Amino acid sequence: MEKPDRVKLLETMLLIRRFEEKLEDLSKEQGKLHGMMIVCTGQEAVAAGVSAALEPQDVIISNHRSHGHLIAKGAEPDLIMAEIYGKRTGYNKGKSGTLHIAAPEVNALCTTTVVGGGIPIAVGTAFAAQYEQKDFVTVCYFGNGATDEGSFHEALNLAALWSLPVIFVCENNVYSGAQRQEEHTRVKDLAHRAVAYGMASEVVDGNDVLKVYEATARARAKCLAGEGPILIECKTYRWGGHSTTDQQVYQPKEEIEQWKQRCPIEKLKKELLAAGILSETAWQQMNTKVNQLVDKSVQFAEESPWPDVTEALEDVFA
């Protein structure tokens, strides 16, 4: 297995973190962004590690917590930010907003806010790859709550039955909305649910970007060899509430602090510094570069035009 560029992995995670911190700040300013922002602060290693193991032709299906998935897959921050602002220059001409962005340019085909709704879609794209004998896999991201949905079980059963090239990535961040995992299931390791469908599975530390990368690379190789599908459960944690309007009254402060001590960005940064792969100067330069990228995306979005009212029904199918 080839080793990923660890400095690049660190930069990807940092860009996701800074991009979403900016979204949180903007959402508090009057008239900037409309609606709540759903961010993945603390979970960046999952998106970065998974995408590092993928090739450009591989497809991702995302969910309501999608910004990190899109950035890691190579989507342009300018176009994501413009879409979130609702501007004409966004990926979907300002019609999807923050929750439904699709970026087919990087094979990020769909984000959906329907819990578990993306899983059957991923099975469909994986079937297309198999039927047309195309050399790509589909990755489907979903949260732990989605594994209690009927769509999860039906889709996994069919994917296993037909040996489809799909990698199901469960980002288990402990909570489903305001409910802890133990409040809605007795299953401790959700990856074990794959056993019911004769499917391979793996549990990984979702805050260790290299572990996530390695698990995904193994899964991709198996899928392309006709040994898919695979369920990967990434154990991680959501530092913030479900959205920027969530006051987090149900999350113990001590628990949040414990998980912050396991920050995926700090973990990799310390490892690279200790190994002499990264210097403090290079770290500061990376921060400057990332901050400039984020600021540029905001400037691009704010200077972009609004969609014309005559375009309201264009590209709208439902």
Solvent accessible surface area in square Angstrom, and as a share of the most:
residue,aa,sasa,rsa
1,M,137,0.61
2,E,148,0.66
3,K,171,0.73
4,P,27,0.17
5,D,93,0.48
6,R,80,0.29
7,V,48,0.28
8,K,114,0.48
9,L,6,0.03
10,L,0,0.00
11,E,26,0.12
12,T,20,0.12
13,M,0,0.00
14,L,2,0.01
15,L,22,0.11
16,I,0,0.00
17,R,19,0.07
18,R,65,0.24
19,F,0,0.00
20,E,1,0.00
21,E,65,0.29
22,K,58,0.25
23,L,0,0.00
24,E,50,0.22
25,D,78,0.40
26,L,9,0.05
27,S,32,0.20
28,K,160,0.68
29,E,83,0.37
30,Q,183,0.81
31,G,60,0.57
32,K,63,0.27
33,L,13,0.06
34,H,139,0.62
35,G,62,0.60
36,M,73,0.33
37,M,1,0.00
38,I,4,0.02
39,V,13,0.07
40,C,8,0.05
41,T,18,0.10
42,G,0,0.00
43,Q,4,0.02
44,E,0,0.00
45,A,0,0.00
46,V,0,0.00
47,A,3,0.02
48,A,3,0.02
49,G,0,0.00
50,V,1,0.00
51,S,14,0.09
52,A,44,0.34
53,A,14,0.11
54,L,18,0.09
55,E,81,0.36
56,P,105,0.66
57,Q,75,0.33
58,D,0,0.00
59,V,7,0.04
60,I,1,0.00
61,I,0,0.00
62,S,2,0.01
63,N,17,0.09
64,H,33,0.15
65,R,16,0.06
66,S,0,0.00
67,H,1,0.00
68,G,0,0.00
69,H,5,0.02
70,L,0,0.00
71,I,11,0.06
72,A,19,0.15
73,K,24,0.10
74,G,44,0.42
75,A,5,0.04
76,E,96,0.43
77,P,19,0.12
78,D,22,0.11
79,L,50,0.25
80,I,0,0.00
81,M,0,0.00
82,A,0,0.00
83,E,0,0.00
84,I,12,0.06
85,Y,17,0.07
86,G,17,0.16
87,K,9,0.04
88,R,79,0.29
89,T,48,0.28
90,G,8,0.08
91,Y,26,0.10
92,N,38,0.19
93,K,69,0.29
94,G,17,0.16
95,K,73,0.31
96,S,21,0.13
97,G,21,0.20
98,T,15,0.09
99,L,41,0.20
100,H,90,0.40
101,I,0,0.00
102,A,22,0.17
103,A,0,0.00
104,P,79,0.49
105,E,124,0.55
106,V,31,0.18
107,N,42,0.22
108,A,2,0.01
109,L,70,0.35
110,C,29,0.17
111,T,7,0.04
112,T,19,0.11
113,T,46,0.27
114,V,102,0.59
115,V,73,0.42
116,G,7,0.06
117,G,21,0.20
118,G,7,0.06
119,I,1,0.00
120,P,60,0.38
121,I,75,0.38
122,A,0,0.00
123,V,9,0.05
124,G,40,0.38
125,T,25,0.15
126,A,0,0.00
127,F,79,0.33
128,A,39,0.31
129,A,1,0.01
130,Q,75,0.33
131,Y,165,0.63
132,E,99,0.44
133,Q,166,0.74
134,K,112,0.47
135,D,96,0.50
136,F,35,0.14
137,V,0,0.00
138,T,0,0.00
139,V,0,0.00
140,C,1,0.00
141,Y,3,0.01
142,F,6,0.02
143,G,23,0.22
144,N,1,0.01
145,G,18,0.17
146,A,3,0.02
147,T,1,0.00
148,D,60,0.31
149,E,70,0.31
150,G,43,0.41
151,S,32,0.21
152,F,0,0.00
153,H,56,0.25
154,E,127,0.57
155,A,6,0.05
156,L,0,0.00
157,N,75,0.39
158,L,63,0.31
159,A,0,0.00
160,A,22,0.17
161,L,127,0.63
162,W,112,0.39
163,S,48,0.31
164,L,0,0.00
165,P,14,0.09
166,V,0,0.00
167,I,0,0.00
168,F,0,0.00
169,V,0,0.00
170,C,1,0.00
171,E,10,0.05
172,N,7,0.03
173,N,8,0.04
174,V,27,0.16
175,Y,6,0.02
176,S,32,0.21
177,G,30,0.29
178,A,60,0.46
179,Q,88,0.39
180,R,68,0.25
181,Q,19,0.09
182,E,114,0.51
183,E,107,0.48
184,H,49,0.22
185,T,19,0.11
186,R,244,0.89
187,V,48,0.28
188,K,163,0.69
189,D,33,0.17
190,L,1,0.00
191,A,1,0.01
192,H,108,0.48
193,R,41,0.15
194,A,0,0.00
195,V,111,0.64
196,A,82,0.63
197,Y,48,0.18
198,G,76,0.73
199,M,14,0.06
200,A,47,0.37
201,S,44,0.28
202,E,52,0.23
203,V,62,0.36
204,V,13,0.07
205,D,53,0.28
206,G,0,0.00
207,N,2,0.01
208,D,20,0.10
209,V,4,0.02
210,L,36,0.18
211,K,106,0.45
212,V,1,0.00
213,Y,18,0.07
214,E,60,0.27
215,A,1,0.01
216,T,1,0.00
217,A,18,0.14
218,R,99,0.36
219,A,3,0.03
220,R,32,0.12
221,A,63,0.49
222,K,86,0.36
223,C,5,0.03
224,L,70,0.35
225,A,70,0.55
226,G,49,0.47
227,E,107,0.48
228,G,7,0.07
229,P,6,0.04
230,I,8,0.04
231,L,1,0.00
232,I,2,0.01
233,E,0,0.00
234,C,0,0.00
235,K,53,0.23
236,T,1,0.01
237,Y,0,0.00
238,R,3,0.01
239,W,37,0.13
240,G,24,0.23
241,G,9,0.09
242,H,53,0.24
243,S,9,0.06
244,T,43,0.25
245,T,91,0.53
246,D,37,0.19
247,Q,146,0.65
248,Q,46,0.21
249,V,135,0.78
250,Y,53,0.20
251,Q,8,0.03
252,P,62,0.39
253,K,161,0.68
254,E,117,0.53
255,E,25,0.11
256,I,20,0.10
257,E,92,0.41
258,Q,120,0.53
259,W,41,0.14
260,K,78,0.33
261,Q,147,0.65
262,R,107,0.39
263,C,9,0.05
264,P,2,0.01
265,I,6,0.03
266,E,69,0.31
267,K,70,0.30
268,L,4,0.02
269,K,30,0.13
270,K,128,0.54
271,E,71,0.32
272,L,1,0.00
273,L,49,0.24
274,A,94,0.73
275,A,66,0.51
276,G,64,0.62
277,I,74,0.38
278,L,9,0.05
279,S,58,0.38
280,E,101,0.45
281,T,88,0.51
282,A,36,0.28
283,W,20,0.07
284,Q,103,0.46
285,Q,117,0.52
286,M,11,0.05
287,N,20,0.10
288,T,72,0.42
289,K,102,0.43
290,V,0,0.00
291,N,63,0.32
292,Q,115,0.51
293,L,60,0.30
294,V,4,0.02
295,D,76,0.39
296,K,112,0.47
297,S,0,0.00
298,V,18,0.11
299,Q,105,0.47
300,F,67,0.28
301,A,0,0.00
302,E,72,0.32
303,E,126,0.57
304,S,11,0.07
305,P,81,0.51
306,W,156,0.55
307,P,42,0.26
308,D,74,0.39
309,V,127,0.73
310,T,110,0.64
311,E,31,0.14
312,A,56,0.43
313,L,155,0.77
314,E,86,0.38
315,D,85,0.44
316,V,71,0.41
317,F,193,0.81
318,A,136,1.06
